């Protein structure tokens, strides 16, 4: 298969490549990133996605595309919510609501933070629960689980955790509409109850970063960002709650597909038409797990504020630790777009892809109306991270979607074989990155060399016109999941 270049950084796989394709598949990529997508069969997966019932426009893949469950990670698909369009749990992923939050500070790397970075990272490591399983900062009981699933960030706020103004800069105002806790199983709730306010494992992290480059001064000013500034980036999701929910709905949908008469080329693309009981149940459960993920990052923000407060002996408000933005990159959302000359309600699946509304979108906070939605793009532990903004081009070409990170280029097993965790720790520390105490043997699973070049991924999104770079950050302290 050799996709055709149809526009700068856009490659198309035509209808017919896979039997049953209803639309083309389109990949946003440089030539080298396209080659990687072809090598790991992620391009084949996005062509399979084009067979989903009710899909419109094209099945889309972001530059960080890599192999995933059903959908590639970095996959986007919009289905017509009012005309038989389907929803697929594989188009959201197992870590429902996983996303990134950026917290600014008034502190500069030099001379304020650099002398205290080891103490700060050590304290962050102690205050941020992490790892497989484990307990979070706020254990839930009884009906409190349902309240989190319904209210999202509103629940910890009601318990005095965090600041009311945080809500303005969280996607959806901190609460996803349509959440239905009754569609979440008791087992999923049991798994989530003790874990709220925990980082998890794998590629999740909390990083202390320094802004080393501003590329869009006006947007940076709107976000209160400046060169030399210290910021905190948090990457986490819905923990066992989301994983259990996805797992259960994958099984349920797989059982009903034959009676619905739906055939897809990959069983992992199991789906059901919106309006069907099981599809609507999944959407309600997915929104609930997404609310859990937002509340989770909110509690982790509280841990970061505490660590900074104790390290610098000043209240977090005096340190200017405001939320810049919080956005998920594993959700399906009902949004309106013009397709073939008319406005249609679409179910936009984003799996490892970030919503990227352009300027003046009605859902944006007032402070960001003139610049577009902030997009937070994490690097790969030891490499740069980025802040971008959404564009009008994203609405036209990608259902207001852009990349979500660097994207894996190597399996965890292969990454561990290349270097030990202890050796990677030394290498990162030699580069000026301080790491909190961790299970060092697992560290190399998430080594920078296991990922694509995030700078190339971001440049591709900018070249394709689906987001614009505002600032670049480098890591100076890492708390790994």
N, C-alpha and C positions, 0 to 999 in steps of 0.2 A: 504494500500500500504506500503510495506517495501522495500525500495531500497537496492540493493546489493552493498557491499563494493568491489570495483574492484581494488583499489590501495589506498595507504595511503591518507586519506582525500578526497577520490573520491568515490561517490556513484552513482549507475546507475539505472535508471528506464527503463526497456527493451521496445523495440518496441512491440506494441500490447496492452500496458496498456490503451492507448487511441486509439480509432479507427482512422485510417488514419495516424498514426505516420510513418514518412519516415526514421527516425533515432532514436537512443535511446536519452534519456535525462540524463544529468550527472550533479551532484551537488558537488561542492567543499565545504566540511564542516567537522567540528568535529562532534562527535556524538550529542553533546548538540545543536549545531547550526542546524544540520539536523532535530532534533526534533522540533525546532521552525519553520522551513520551512514546516514541515508536519502539524503542528498545525494551521497555518494561510492559508493553501491551496496554498501557493506559489509553492510548489513542483508539485501540480496538474497543475498550470499554465505553468511551464517549460515543462511538458509533452505535453501540448497543443501546445506549440511553435514548438515542433518536427513535427507538421503536415504541416508547411509552405511549399509551393511549392519551390522546388529547394534547400532545406536545405541540408547541407553536414556535415559529421562528427557526431556531436551530438548537441542537444540544451543544452546550458550550463548555470549554475547558480553559481554565486560567493557566498562566505560565508555570505555576508550581505543581501542575498536574502530576500525579503518580498513582500507581495501582492501589485500589481500595476494594471494599466490599460492595459489589454491584456497580455503583457509580465509582469513577475514579475520584480520589481526593483532589479537589480543585475543579469539581464538576458543577455545572449549573444547568437546570432545566426548568422551563416554565410550561405548565399545563393549564388548559382552559378550565377554570373552576365551575363554569356554568354549562359546559358542553361536553361532559364525559371525560374531562381531564382527570388523571390519576395522581395519587400521592404514593410515593415509595419510601419506606423507612431507609432503604439503602441510599437514598438521595439526601439524607440528613446525617446518617452515621450513628454509631453507637454512643458517642459522647455528645448527646443532645445539648445544644446551647453552649458548647465549648466556645470560648472567645477570649478577648484580650481587653484589659483595662490599663489606661495610662494615667498616672498621678504625677502632677508637677510638684516642684518645691520652689522656694525662693533662694535655695542654697546654690552656691557655685562650687564646682569641683575643687578649684584652688582659690583661696587657701582653706576653705571651710571643711569640705568633706574628706579630701584625700588623706589628711593625717589621722582620721578616725574611721576609715573604711573597714579595717579589720574588726574593730569593736562593733560597728554597725551591722556588718554581715553576720557576725557571730550571734548577735542578738536577734536578728531577723530569723536565722536558722532555728533558734530556740522558740520563737513565738509563732512560727508558721508550721502547723501540722502538715506532714507530707508522707508520701509512700503509699504502697498498696494497702487497702483497707484502712484501719486506723480511725481515730476519732478527730472531729473537728473542734472549732472554737465554741460552737453553740449546739449542744445536743438537744434534739427535739423529742417531744413526747406527745402522745395522744393527738388531739386535733391540731396541734401546732404544725405538724407536717403538712396538713391540708392548707393551712394558712400560708405557709411558705410557697406552696405550689400555686396558690391563687394570687398572692400579693407580690411575690418576687422581692425586690429590694425593700418594699414597704414593710415587710415583716420585721427584719432586724432594726429598721428605723423605729418601729413602734416599741422596740425593746431598748431604745436609747443608744443603739449602735450606729455610728456614722452621722452625717450631717444632712439636713433636709435638702440643701442645695446640690447634693450629689445627684439627686434624681434628674435634674435638668439635663445632665450630660451622660445619661445612660440611655442606650437605644430603647425605644418604646416607653420612655419615661420610667423605666425600671420594672414595668409589668407588662407581660405579653397578654393581649386580650384573647379570650376564648379558652383559657386554661380550664381544664375539667379534672379535678383530683379524683373524681369517681371512676375515671378511665385509667387510673394508675393502680396497679395491683398492690395488694398488701405486701407482697415480697419486695417490690421496688421501694415502697415506703419504708419497710424495715431496713433495707440497705442504706437508704438515704438519711434516716433519722439521726444516726450518730456522727455523720460525716460533714455536716454543714460547717463551712469555714475551714476547709482543708485543700491542700494543693493537688494531692493525688500523685501519680507517678508518670513514667514515660516522658513525653516531651513537655510536660507542664513545668512552669518555673515562676519564680519571682526574681526580677533583675533590678539592680541599681545601675542606672545608665547615665551617661553624660552626652549632652547634645554637642556634637562637634561640627555640625554644618547646618546652616539655614538656607534653603533654596527658594522659599516663598515668604518674603518678609511680612506681607499683609496677613496671610493665613497664620503665620507664627505669632504675630501680635494678637490676633483674635483668640488664639489658644494660650496666650501668656507664656510663650516659649522663647528662649534666648540661648545664644551660643555659650557654652561652658556651664549651662544649667544642669543640675542633677534631677533626674526623674526616676519614677518607679514603674516598671511594666509587670503586669500580672497576667499569666496565661493559665487558665483552668476551666473546668466545665462542671457537669452535673454528677460526677462521681458514679457510685454504684446505682444511684437512682436512674440516671439516664441510660446506662448500659443495660440494666434489667428491663427497662421499658422497651427499648429498641428490640432486644432479644425476643421478648414475648410477642410483640406485634409482627415481627418477621415471621414467626411460626404461625400465627393466626392467619395472616394474609396468604401465606403459602398454602394453607389448607383450603381457603375459599376460592383461590384463583381458578381452579378447574370449573367450578360451577358458574363463575362469572364469565367464562369463555375468553379469558385473557391469556395470550401466549407471548412470552418474551424470550430472547435468545439466551439469557442467563438467568437461572433460577434466583440468583441474588438480587435481581431487579424486581422482585415480587411487588405488586402494587394493587390498589383498589380504587375505583372511581369515587371522586369526591361526591358526597351525598349518600354513599353507601354507609351503613351502620359502622362497619369496621374501619373505613377510611376516616370517618368523622371522629370515631373513638380515638384513633391514632393521633389526629390533629389536636384533640383536646389534651391527650396525655403528653404529646410532644411539647405543647405550649407550657404545660405544668412543669415538665422537666427543665425547660428553658428558663422558667422563673426561678427554679432552684439554682441553676447555674449563675444567674445574675446575683442572687442573694449570697451565693458562695463567694464570688469575687468581692462583693461588698464587705464581707467579714474579713477577707484577706487584706483588704485595704485598711481596715481597722488595725490589724496586726502590724502592718507597715507603719502606720502613723504612730502607734505605741513605741515601736523600735526607734524611730527617728526622734520622738519626743524624749525618750530616756537617754539616747546617745548625745543629743545636742542640748538637753536640759531646757527646752522651750516647748510650749504648747504647739500641737500640730497646726492649729490655725495660724499661729505666729510664724510658722515655717512655710505657710502658703501651700499646704498639701491638698490642693483641690483636684478633683477628677477632671481630666481633660476630656476623655470620652471612654465609654465602655461599649463594645460591639461584639456580637456573636458571629461565628463563621460556620456554624452547623445548625441550620434551621430551615424550615419551609414556611414561607409567608404568603398570605393573600395580598397581592398588590395590583394596581391598575396600570396598564400600558396600552398604547395604541398599536394594534396589530392589524395589518391589511386594511387600514383606513378607519377602524373603529376602536373605541375604548373597550377593553375586555378585562374582566377580573381573572387574574392568573395566580396559580399556586407556584411560587418561585422557590425551587429547591436550591439551597446553597450548601454544598458539602465541602468544607475546606475552601470556602470563598466568602468574601466580605461584602456586605451591602455597601453601596457607594453612591448615595444620592447626591445629585449636583446642586448648585446654588439655587436658592429660593424654593426648595422642596418644602411643602407644608408640614412635614413631620420633623423638620430640623429645629433645634433650639434657636431662639432669637439671635444669640451671639454668633451662630454659625451660618445664618441664612445667606450672607453675602459671599461666603467662601466655599460652601459645600460641606458635606458630612466628613468629619475626621475618620480616617481609616488607619488602624494601628497594625503594623506589620512586624512581627517579631523575627529576629534572626535566628541563629543556630548556636547559641552559647559560645561566645568568643568572636562572633561576627556582628556586623552592624544590624541595627533595627531601624525602622522608618516610621514616620508619620506622613500620611498622604491625605488628600481630600478627594471626594467624589466629583464627577464631572457630568455635564450634559451628554457628553459622548458615551458615558456608561449607560445612560438611559436608552440611548439610540442603539447601541451595539451589544450590550451584555446584560440587559434587564437589571441595570444599576448594580452590577457586580464587579468585583476585582479580586486580586489574589488574597491569600491569607497568611503567607509566610514563604519560607524558602522552598519547602517541598523536599521530601526524602529522595535521595539518589542511591541509597545503599540500605540494605536490611540491617536490623539491629544485630543479628548474628554476625554478619560480615563486618560491621563496624567494630564489634568487640575483638574480632580476630586481628584487626589492623593495629590496634594499640590497646594496652591495658588502661584501666581507669586511673591507676596511680600515675602512670606516665602522662596521661592526658592532663591530669590535675597539675602536674609540674609544668607542663607546656603552657597551660593557660595562666598559671601564676607568673611564669616568666614573662608573659605578655602583659602583665599588670591587672589580671582579673582575679579577684579574691573570691574563694568558694567557701560556702558554709559546709560544715561537717556533713558527710553524706555516705551512702554505700558506694565507695569508690569503685568497686568492681563493676558496677552498673553504669558508671559515668560515661564510658566510651560508646554506649549504645546511642547517645545523643551528641556525639562529637561533631564539630563543624564540618569535617570531611564527609560525614554521612548525608549531608544535605546539598542541594543545589546552591549556586551563588545567589544569595538574596538580592544583591545589587543588580544582577542581570534580570532577575524576575521583576523587580520594581521598575527598572528602566524599560522593560518590555511593556508593562502596563501603561507607563507614561507614553511610550511610543505609539501604542495602540489607541491612546486617547481615553482610556477608561478610568484613570486616576492620575493625580498630579502630586509630585513629591513636595513636601513642606520642609521636613527636617530629617537629619540622620543622627542616630545615637550609637555610641559604643558602650559595651558592657564594662563595668568596673567591679561589680559584685553579683554573685549568682547563688540563689537558693534553688537547688534542683529537686524536682519531685521524685 
